[in-house]
Amino acid sequence: MPNYHFHAEQFKPNVRLLTIGAALSGVGALLSVTGAALVATALATAGRRIITAWETHPVEMASRTARQAVSASSAARDAWRSNAS
Protein backbone atom coordinates (compact mmCIF):
# COMPACT_ATOMS: atom_id res chain seq x y z
CA MET A 1 0.00 0.00 0.00
CA PRO A 2 1.52 3.37 -1.04
CA ASN A 3 2.34 5.97 1.56
CA TYR A 4 0.48 9.24 0.78
CA HIS A 5 1.37 11.11 3.94
CA PHE A 6 2.38 14.69 3.29
CA HIS A 7 5.03 16.44 5.26
CA ALA A 8 5.25 20.22 5.02
CA GLU A 9 9.02 20.25 5.09
CA GLN A 10 9.08 18.21 1.87
CA PHE A 11 7.18 20.91 -0.09
CA LYS A 12 9.64 23.69 -0.92
CA PRO A 13 8.65 25.68 -4.00
CA ASN A 14 11.13 28.03 -5.64
CA VAL A 15 10.12 31.36 -4.11
CA ARG A 16 11.99 33.35 -6.74
CA LEU A 17 10.06 31.69 -9.56
CA LEU A 18 6.77 32.17 -7.71
CA THR A 19 7.53 35.86 -7.21
CA ILE A 20 8.46 36.38 -10.87
CA GLY A 21 5.36 34.47 -12.00
CA ALA A 22 3.08 36.52 -9.77
CA ALA A 23 4.66 39.77 -10.97
CA LEU A 24 4.29 38.77 -14.62
CA SER A 25 0.68 37.75 -14.02
CA GLY A 26 -0.04 41.13 -12.44
CA VAL A 27 1.58 42.98 -15.35
CA GLY A 28 -0.39 40.84 -17.81
CA ALA A 29 -3.66 41.57 -16.03
CA LEU A 30 -2.89 45.29 -16.03
CA LEU A 31 -2.08 45.20 -19.75
CA SER A 32 -5.31 43.31 -20.45
CA VAL A 33 -7.42 45.87 -18.59
CA THR A 34 -5.63 48.70 -20.35
CA GLY A 35 -6.16 47.07 -23.74
CA ALA A 36 -9.86 46.52 -23.05
CA ALA A 37 -10.24 50.16 -22.03
CA LEU A 38 -8.52 51.33 -25.21
CA VAL A 39 -10.77 49.13 -27.36
CA ALA A 40 -13.90 50.41 -25.60
CA THR A 41 -12.77 54.01 -26.04
CA ALA A 42 -12.03 53.50 -29.73
CA LEU A 43 -15.43 51.88 -30.34
CA ALA A 44 -17.30 54.57 -28.42
CA THR A 45 -15.49 57.32 -30.32
CA ALA A 46 -16.24 55.68 -33.67
CA GLY A 47 -19.89 55.25 -32.72
CA ARG A 48 -20.20 58.88 -31.69
CA ARG A 49 -18.56 59.98 -34.94
CA ILE A 50 -21.02 57.91 -36.99
CA ILE A 51 -24.05 59.21 -35.09
CA THR A 52 -22.98 62.84 -35.45
CA ALA A 53 -22.55 62.31 -39.20
CA TRP A 54 -26.20 61.24 -39.60
CA GLU A 55 -28.49 63.81 -41.18
CA THR A 56 -31.30 63.11 -38.72
CA HIS A 57 -30.94 62.84 -34.97
CA PRO A 58 -31.54 59.36 -33.45
CA VAL A 59 -34.47 60.71 -31.37
CA GLU A 60 -36.11 61.99 -34.53
CA MET A 61 -35.59 58.63 -36.24
CA ALA A 62 -37.09 56.82 -33.27
CA SER A 63 -40.16 59.07 -33.18
CA ARG A 64 -40.63 58.67 -36.95
CA THR A 65 -40.43 54.89 -36.62
CA ALA A 66 -42.94 54.97 -33.75
CA ARG A 67 -45.34 57.03 -35.88
CA GLN A 68 -44.92 54.57 -38.75
CA ALA A 69 -45.65 51.65 -36.41
CA VAL A 70 -48.81 53.34 -35.14
CA SER A 71 -49.91 54.08 -38.70
CA ALA A 72 -49.25 50.49 -39.81
CA SER A 73 -51.07 49.15 -36.80
CA SER A 74 -54.16 51.26 -37.44
CA ALA A 75 -54.08 50.36 -41.16
CA ALA A 76 -53.94 46.67 -40.28
CA ARG A 77 -56.77 47.10 -37.78
CA ASP A 78 -58.92 48.92 -40.37
CA ALA A 79 -58.18 46.26 -43.01
CA TRP A 80 -59.09 43.50 -40.59
CA ARG A 81 -62.34 45.26 -39.63
CA SER A 82 -63.32 45.86 -43.27
CA ASN A 83 -62.75 42.18 -44.11
CA ALA A 84 -64.71 41.06 -41.05
CA SER A 85 -67.95 42.72 -42.24
ZIFEN-V961019 format. One record per backbone hydrogen bond with DSSP energy under -0.5 kcal/mol. CO is the residue of the C=O (numbers start at 1). NH is the residue of the N-H. E is the energy in kcal/mol with one decimal. If there is no record, write none. Layout:
co->CO nh->NH e->E
co->CO nh->NH e->E
This chain:
co->2 nh->4 e->-0.8
co->7 nh->10 e->-1.7
co->7 nh->11 e->-0.6
co->8 nh->11 e->-0.8
co->10 nh->12 e->-0.9
co->13 nh->15 e->-0.9
co->14 nh->18 e->-2.1
co->15 nh->19 e->-2.5
co->16 nh->20 e->-2.5
co->17 nh->21 e->-2.6
co->18 nh->22 e->-2.4
co->19 nh->23 e->-2.4
co->20 nh->24 e->-2.7
co->21 nh->25 e->-2.2
co->22 nh->26 e->-2.2
co->23 nh->27 e->-2.4
co->24 nh->28 e->-2.5
co->25 nh->29 e->-2.5
co->26 nh->30 e->-2.3
co->27 nh->31 e->-2.5
co->28 nh->32 e->-2.3
co->29 nh->33 e->-2.3
co->30 nh->34 e->-2.2
co->31 nh->35 e->-2.6
co->32 nh->36 e->-2.5
co->33 nh->37 e->-2.2
co->34 nh->38 e->-2.2
co->35 nh->39 e->-2.3
co->36 nh->40 e->-2.5
co->37 nh->41 e->-2.3
co->38 nh->42 e->-2.4
co->39 nh->43 e->-2.5
co->40 nh->44 e->-2.4
co->41 nh->45 e->-2.5
co->42 nh->46 e->-2.2
co->43 nh->47 e->-2.4
co->44 nh->48 e->-2.4
co->45 nh->49 e->-2.3
co->46 nh->50 e->-2.1
co->47 nh->51 e->-2.4
co->48 nh->52 e->-2.4
co->49 nh->53 e->-1.0
co->50 nh->54 e->-0.7
co->51 nh->54 e->-0.9
co->57 nh->61 e->-2.2
co->58 nh->62 e->-2.3
co->59 nh->63 e->-2.4
co->60 nh->64 e->-2.3
co->61 nh->65 e->-2.4
co->62 nh->66 e->-2.2
co->63 nh->67 e->-2.4
co->64 nh->68 e->-2.3
co->65 nh->69 e->-2.2
co->66 nh->70 e->-2.3
co->67 nh->71 e->-2.4
co->68 nh->72 e->-2.6
co->69 nh->73 e->-2.4
co->70 nh->74 e->-2.5
co->71 nh->75 e->-2.2
co->72 nh->76 e->-2.4
co->73 nh->77 e->-2.3
co->74 nh->78 e->-2.6
co->75 nh->79 e->-2.5
co->76 nh->80 e->-2.3
co->77 nh->81 e->-2.3
co->78 nh->82 e->-2.4
co->79 nh->83 e->-1.7
co->80 nh->84 e->-1.2
co->81 nh->85 e->-1.0
